[in-house]
């Protein structure tokens, strides 16, 4: 995969986000943010447009000015309280109500959030503060990584595509898979996929999907693969991170609505769709796939509602309504089991009607609701006349909600919320839509909520001492045990895992709480890992230990792996290597970006291609630079495909061996494997054309096996 440009011409931008946090100890220090001006991407074709939309050198955009003026009017009318003013009846003691930190300005609107294994948070929005459909330029995405440990951020913009309204999920190795996005002002989707490497902070291109998607959902499966559903086409797809390939599931069609479906990996290895529509679907990804209708949920349309898996096999679904209706305060629990059963149980209603809110699993397995709107206004997506500012906590043991402290900012359409390793909840975003501009709504900032469990219960308002846990391994395999050390091991009452959050549009298919059994002996905790990857899909989790006062430790990050370990994407030996061909078709047509040279098949982009003359006996080859062990070749054909071709190898470029002869009936992506052999040169030798044209390859990858 080729790397996508992600920095400005001056390199990565780092800034310090400065805010006085004197009331919080260093352990809980929130991100301190000061706005930094943006550089201009003058070295790119669309640099001027990028700078205009990002308003380089201006501290406040026109949308922000309107938002600030609207906020001032609301405060004057008493409708928009400052931080610390809570709803009537909420206890002033933070041990009962929690507390909110200061509002922290950010250089992007946190429409998308992904907590990374090192504790930093990846965030991105679109091409600017205004509605995406108001811009003709969709050739970049504003993105940043915020690090709570030193209160800094760095810009990691995506160049080439706008991944606004994409779907995404953390892969087993911690990288973030992003599928789809926004193509144009008509809000059409794209078929591109991107992968963010959390270690290097770099973007790369993944394989193209079979169709364009906008508003899709992604869920990591028990196998480590990722299911991609909806966003336009009914056809679902499965991404294989080991091979970096996608395959279509022709056995069923999913919802084709442009609304993020509520996907939940189930205990039986399948994937449940628990919303937003009232029907419960169960999807299998084996073979060509299959879909089973498991009945109805509750008869409600929960569009713009939220959901959270608070223990394996149990998912809370709350709020929501169609855009033209007022939201509901009702909630249900959808249950699934290892035998394939599905059931629905009502639970207590929220204190407020909510939609556009976020449900976040907390360190103790309870669920926090933040943000949302309770009425319909401004196209049904925003209502600032009476926003829901109070948080609520749902207790799985009782099914009841407790009203908590109120935030300073409304978090509605395009807002997010994620659990941080220190047990707080990071909320942010809101805005970037046409009704948002009309309402004067843009929240280019963050807030953190400190739950009641982090405070002393003596009424002092001071933070509680936290249990300390060390020696947690960085990786654990399912169905095994591991040990950790704690000076207060005897007081530990609960140990659990929370999968890293990746919310957008109130949807997070990955987050879940997994309780773990454990034994105590002196200062040692012996913990049983999850029984299988059906209980805990492979990937990174936050491990919390909760003591007898209900106070959680600061989390250790743990990678849960299957018995065979985590499959990683193999190295593409051909990427950016010199390529030659028997002939080259001259570029033609109206698109000046199309290049038909041999090197276009190893540049990491399927937007370019090599094309041959109109003849059966044509070939393309790559020089790996040195003799390597080769056992697999991946070919991405354009419409002008080869109906029959050979994969050949050579150590000297003169004597060739045929590794495999391939027969094809369509221009598909194919992975051809063969017994590993030494080779410096790999050739695709055409034998028969599948069309009246020559041969055309978008991309070729060469792998060790």
N, C-alpha and C positions, 0 to 999 in steps of 0.2 A: 504494500500500500504506500502511495506517495504521501508525503507530508503536506498538510495544508498550511499556508503562510498564516502565522498567528500573531505577529508583532508589528509594531509600527516601524518606520524607517530608522528610528532611534533605538530600536531594540525593545525588550520587554519594559513596560512601564511599572515601576513600583512606587507606591505612595503610602504614607502613614495616615491612619484614620484616627485623629486625635480628639478625645473627649475626656473630661475629668471624671474618673470613676472612684472617687475617694470613699464611697460608701461600700464598695465591694472589695473583698480581699483579692490578692493576686490570683488565687485559685479560680475565682469566679469572674475575673476581670473581663468585661465585655469588650467587643471590638471598638477601638477608638478611631473615629473617622474624620478626616478633613478632606474636603473636595480638592482634587488635583485637576488641573487643566489637561486636555487631551492633545496628543500630537496629531499631525496631519499625515495621512498616508499618501504623500505626494508621489511616491515611487510606484503606485499602482494605477491601473487604467482608470479606476473610478475614485481616485483619491480626492478630487474636488467634491464629488457628491458625498463621499464618506465624511469629509470635514464639515460640509454644510449640515448634514443630518446630525452629526455628533456635536455640532456647534463648538468647534475647537476655539479655545481662547475666551469663551463666554461662560460665566459661572452659573447662570440661570437661563434656561430656555424659555421660549414664549409659553409653552405648555406649563412649565413650572411657575412662571409668573401668575398665570391664571389660577393655578392651583393654590398658590400662597394667598392670593387675594380672596378666593372663595373660602379658604380655611379661616382667614381673619374674620370674614362676615359671619361664619358659623359660630366661632368662638364668642363673638359679640352677642349673638343671639342665645348663647348658652347651650348650643347643640353639639359642640365638639370639645370635650373636656381635655385639659392638659393631663400629662402623666400624673398618676397618683389619685385622680378623682375616680372613684369606682361607683358602680351601680348601687342603688339603695339596698340596704340589707346585707352588704358584703362586709365581713369582719375586717377591721383595720389591722389586725394582727397578721403579719405576712406568714406566720406559721399556719394560718387557716386560709389565707387568700392568695399567697404568693406576692410577687412584686415585679414591676416592669423597669427595665433599665432605660437609659436615655435613647433618643432617636439618633441614629447614626447615618449620615448622608453617604451615599455610594455613587460611583461614576456610572453604574448601569442600574436598571430596574430589575430587581431579583425575581423575574417572572419564572425562571427555572433555577432550581437549587439542587446540588448533589454533594453530599458530605463525602469526602475522600478518605481513604484509609489512614492518612497521616493527620487527620483532624481538620484540614483546611476545607473550604467550601467553594466549589465551582458554581458560578452564577452567569447567566446570560439573559439577554432580552431579544432585541431586534436590531433594526438599522438606525433607530433614533427614538425620541420620546413620543412622537406623534403616532397616529394610527399607521400600521404597516401598509395598509392599502392606499395610503396617501402618497407613497413614494414609488417611483418607477425603478429605483435602484435597489436590487435585492442581492447584492454581490458581496455582502459581508455580514457579520454578526458581532455586536458588542459583547464581549465576555471578559470575566475577571475571575481570579482565585483570591479569596480572602482568607487570611491566616489569623485565627484568633489568638495564637500564642504570642505574636509580636505586633499585632494590630496593624498589619500591612496588607496591601493588595498588589497584584500584578495583572496587567491587561494581557489577555490571551485571546485576542479577537480571532474569529474564523474569517478567512478570506476566500471568496469564490462563491459562497452560498449563504443564504439567510436561514438559520435553523430555528427560527421563530415558529411556534406551534408544532414542533417536532415531538416525538415520543422518545423516551430514553430509560435506561436502567443500568445499574452497576453489573458488570460481568464478574465471573468468579475470580479473576485476577485483580479486581478493583478498578479496572479501566471502565469508562463510561461509554456505552453504545448509544448513539443518537441516530434516530431514523426519521427521514422526511424533513419537512420544513416548508418555507413559503417561497413560491416561485416568482410571483408577480403581484400587481395591484389587484388582480381578480381573485386573490387568495387561493390560487391553485397550488397543489402540493408538488414536492420533488421526490424523486426516487433515490436520491443520494443517501448514503449512510456515512457517519463520521464516528471516529473513536478518539476519546480523550485519554492520553496516557498520564495517569496521576503522578508517576514518578518524574517524568521529564517535563511535564506541563505543556505537552505538545499535542496538536490535533493531527490526525491522519485520516485518509479516505478509506472507508470500508467498501464492500461490494455493493453494487446497485441492487435495489429491490426490483421486483417484477412489475411494480406499478408505482405511480406517484402517490404520496401520502401527506396529509395535513390533518392534525389531530389524531394520530394513531396512539395506541398504548403498547407498552412492551413489558413483558414479565420474564424474569430469569427462572428457568425450570430446574427440576431436580437433577436433570442430566448436565446442567451447566449451560445448555443452549438457551436462546432467548426467543420467545414467541412474539411476533409482531401482528397486531390485529387492528382492523378498521382504518380510519383516516381517509376514506374515499372508496377504495376497492373492497369487495367482499372477500377476496382471496386472502387468506392468512399465509404467513411465511415464518420459517424458523431459521435463526442465525446460529451457525456453528462457530464458536470462537476458536476452536482448535484448527479448523481448516479455513476460517475466514470466508465462509460461503453462506449463501441463502438458498433455501429450497421452498417451493410453494406447496401448500397443503391443498390438494385438489379434491380431497374427500369431503370438504364442507366449505360453506361460505359463512362468514361471521357477519355481524351487523356492519352495514356499509355506511352508517351515519357518520357525520363529521363531529362526533363527540367522543372524547376519550372514554372508552369502555372501562369498567371497574374489573380488572383482572386479579385473580387470587390463585396462586399455586395451591393445589389441594393435596390432602394426605394420600389419595389414591394415585398420585403421579400425574393426574390431569390438571387442567386449568379451569377454574370457575369464572363465569362472568356474572357478577352479582349486581350489576347496574350499568348505566343509569336507568334503563328501561325496567319494567316490572317483571320481565321474564328472566328466569335463571337458566343459563346455558352451561353445559360442561363440555369442554373441548379436549380431545386427545390429539397429540402431535405425532404418534407413532405412524410409520408408513405414510400414506396419503392423508392421514388425519380423519377425524370423525367428530360429529357434534351430536349431543344428546340434550333434549329439552328436559330440564329437571323440575319443571313446574313454575309456579309464580312466586314472587317474593312477597309483595304486600299490596299489589294493585296500584302502586303509585309510580309516577314518572319522577325519578329523583335526579333529573338533570341538574348539574351544578351542585349536587350534594357531595359528600365525602365518605370515605371508608377507611378502616384500619383493622388489620389482623392482630388481635391482642393476645392470642395464643394459637398454636397450630390447630387448624380445623374450626376456628371461631373468628368471624369477621363482623365488626360493628359497621352498620351503614346508617347514616343520619342525614336529615335535612334534605334540601333540594326541591326543585319544582321546574316546570317548563318556564322558558324565559318570560312568557306573558302572564305568569301567575305568581302570587305571593308564595313564599316558601313554607315548608312545614317544620314543626318542632319534633316530629316523631322520629323514632329510631328502631331498628330491628337488629337481631343477631342472626347471621346466616351460618349454619353449621354444616360441615362435611366430615366424612369419616373414611377410614381405610377401605371399607367395603363398597364405596361409591355412593353412599347415601347422602341426601341433602335435605335439610330442614330449616325452617325459619321460626324464630321466637321473638315476640315483641319485647322491648325493654323500655325503661323509663324515658319520657320525653325530655328534651333539653329545656332549659329555662327560657330560651329565645327561639323563635323561628329563625332558621339560618339557611342560606345558600351562598355559594362562593366562599365558604369557610374551609378550614383545614382541620383534619383530625390527625393527631400526632401521638404515637405510642411513647409513653414515658418510661423512665428507667425502672419503675416498679411494676410495669405491665398494665397500668391504668392508661386512659386515653384522654388527651387534652383537645378541646375544641377552641379554636381562635378565629376571630374575624367573622366576616359574612354580612349579609344584608337581611333585613326582616320584612321588607316590603318591596314593591315593584316600582322602579323609576328609571329614567334615562335608558330606555330600551331594555329594561329588565336586567342589565348587567351591573349597574351601579346605583346606590341610593345613599347619599351623604346627608340626607335630612335627619335620619335616625339610625346611624350605623350601629352594629353590634360590636361594642368595644370590650365587653366583659369576656374573659375566658371562662370555660367550664371544664370540670374534670369528671369523667365517667368512671365509676368503680365497678369492675367486672363482678365483684363478689355480691354487690347489692343491686346492680342495674340502675343506680341512681346517679344523678348529676349534681355537682356542687358548684355554685357560682363563685368565681374568683375575681381577682383584681382586673381593672380595665386598662387596655392599652391606650396610647396617646394618638394613634393613627388608625384610620379605617383600613382594614385589609379585606378587600373584596375581589373583584375580577382581576386575575393575573397576580394574585398574592401567593405566598408560599410559607411553609413552616417545617422545620426540621429539628430533631433532637441532636444536641451537641454532646461530645464526649464528657463534658463536665456536668451533664444532667439538666442543663437549661434548654430552653426551646428558642431557636432563632426564627423570627418571623420577618417578612419583608415583602416589598413589592406592592403592586396595584397600579393600574393604569394601562397605557399603550393600547387604546382602542378609541373609536370615534365617539361612542357615548361617554367615555372617560373625559375626553376633551370638552364635550358639551357641559359635563358636570363640574369641570375644573378639578379633575381627580388624577393625580400623579404622585405616587409614593416611591420616590427614588431614594430609598433608605431602608434601614434595618431597625428592629427592636429585639431585645432578648427578654424572655420571661423566666423568672426564677420560681420554680414551683414551691408550694408549701413544704415539701419534704426536705428542703435544704435549710430550713430554719429551726432554731430551738423552739421547743414547745413551752417555754417558761414565760412567754409574753414579753420577753425583752426585745424582740425584733432583731436579734442577732443571728448570724448564720451558725448552724450546728457544726460541731466537729464531725468529720467524715471518716468512715472506716477506710483503712488503707489496705490495698491488696497489691502484691508484687509477685514477680516470678511467673506471670501468666505467659504461656507459650504463644508465639506469634501465629502459629498454625496448629489446628487440631483436626484429626480425622473423625468422621462420624463413627459412632458405636465404640469409642475408646474412652479411656479416662485420662485426666491430666491433673496436675497439682498446682496449687498457688499458695502463697504465704501471706498471712495476715496476723498482725499482733493482736487483733481483736476477733480472731476466728471464732471464739466461743459465742460471740454475740451475733454472728451472721445468721440471718433467717431465710434469705432468699438469694439465689444466684440465677441470672438470666442473660440472654443475648437479645440485642435489638439490632436488626439489620440496618445498615446505613440508609439514610433517607434520600429520596430522589423525587420530590413533589413538584407538580405543576398543575394548574387548573383544578386544584383540590384532589388530584389523583396521584397516588403513589402505590404502584403495584408491588413494590419490593418490601416496604417496611413491615416488620412483624416482630412480636415478642416471643421468645422461646424459653420457657422455664427449664432450668437444669437441676437435676437431683445432685446432692453432694453429701459428703461426710466430713466431720471435723475431728482432728486429733492434734491437740496442742495448738501450734500456730499454723498447722497445715490444713488446707482445704483440698479434698480429693473430689473432683468434679467429673460427672459423667457427661460426655459430649452428646449432642443430639443423636437420636437413634439412627437416623438416615437423612439423606438429602431431601426426602419428601417432607420431613419435619422442618428442616432448615436448608433451603437451596444453597448450593455452594457460593461462597463469597465472603465478604468482610462484615463483621458484626462488632458491636460495642458490648463488652462483657461488664455487667454491673453486679456488685454484691450489695445487698440491702441489710442493714442491721436491725436489731430489735426495737429501735426507735423509728424505723421506717426511713432512715437516711441512707441514700445510695453512695457508693464509692465513686471516685472519678473512674471512668471506664478505661479498660484496656482494649485495644483493637485486636481482634482474633479473626483469622481466616479459617472458615469451616471448609473442609475439603472432603471429597468422596474417597472411598477406599483406595482408588488408583491414583489419587492426586489430581491436581488441576491441569487440564489441557491448556496449553498456550498456543497462540498463533505461531506457525512456523516461519522461519526467516525466508523471505523471497530472495533467492540467489540472483535473480535476473533483474531486480529493480534498479533502474538507472544505469544498467550496463550497456555497452555498445551493441547495437543491433544492425544487421544488414539484411538484404533481401534480393531475390532474383530480379525483381522489378518494383517500380513504385508508380502508383497512379497519381498524376498531377492533381493538386487541389483544384476544386471547381465548385460552382454554386455560389450562393449569396452569403454564406457564413464565412467570414475571413478567419475565424478561429479554427476551422477544421484543417488539420494537418495530416497528410497521408504517408509521412516518412516512416521507416522501420522503427526508429526510436520512440515513436508515439505509442507503441505497444508495450513499452517498459517504463513509462513515465509516471505510473501510479494513478493515472486518470482514465476513466472510461469515456470522458468527453472527447478524447482524441483517438485516432486509429491509424493503422497502416492499411493500405489498399494496394493490390497487385494489378498487373495488366490482365486483360481478359484471356486467360489461358488455363488449361488444366495443370500443366507442369510448372507450378510456381512455388517458391519456398520463402520462408522467413527464418532467421536464426539469430541467436544471441551469444555473445562471448562473456562467460562468467568471470574472466580475468585470471583464473587459475583452475587447475583440476580439482573438482569437488565431487563428493558422493551425491548422486542424483537419483531420486526414486519416484518423483511425481511432477506432473506438469498441469497447470491450470490454464485453460484457454477461454477467453471471453470473446465470442464471435459477434460481429456486426450482422446486419441482415444478409449480406453477401457471405454466407458461410461455406465451409467445405463439407460436402456430403460424405467424403471419404478422404482421410489424410493419415500420415504417419508421424509419430514422434520419434526423431532420430537423435543420436548422441555421438560425439566424437571427442577424442582427447587432443587431436592435432589439427582439426579442421579439414583433413583430407580423407581419412578413412571413417566411414559412418556405419553405425549399427542401428537397426530398427528396434526401438524399445516396445512400441505398440502400434497397431493399425486400428484406427477408429472409424466407425460408420455412424453417421448422424442423420437425423431427419428434420432438424430445426436448428436455428442459430442460438443454441443455449450455451450457458457457462458449463464447462465440463472439467472435472478433475480426473486425469488419467494417471494411474499408478502402475508401477512395474518394479521388477527386482532391482534394488539399488546397484549402481555401477559408477565407476569413475568417468567424469566427463568435464570438459571445459566448454564445449560448444553444444547447444541444443537447437535442433531445427524442427520446424513444423513444415512438412513436405506435403503439398496438395496433390491429390490423386484424381479427385472428381469434384466439380463445382456443384453446389446446391441451388444456384441461381444462374441466370444468364450473364451475370457480372463476374468479375474476378474474385479473389479472396480478400476478406477484410477482417482484421483482428483488432479489437479494441484494447486488449491487454493479455499478456502472457506472464505467468508466474512459474518459477522453477524452484523445487523444494527437495530437501534431502530425502524425505519419505512422505 
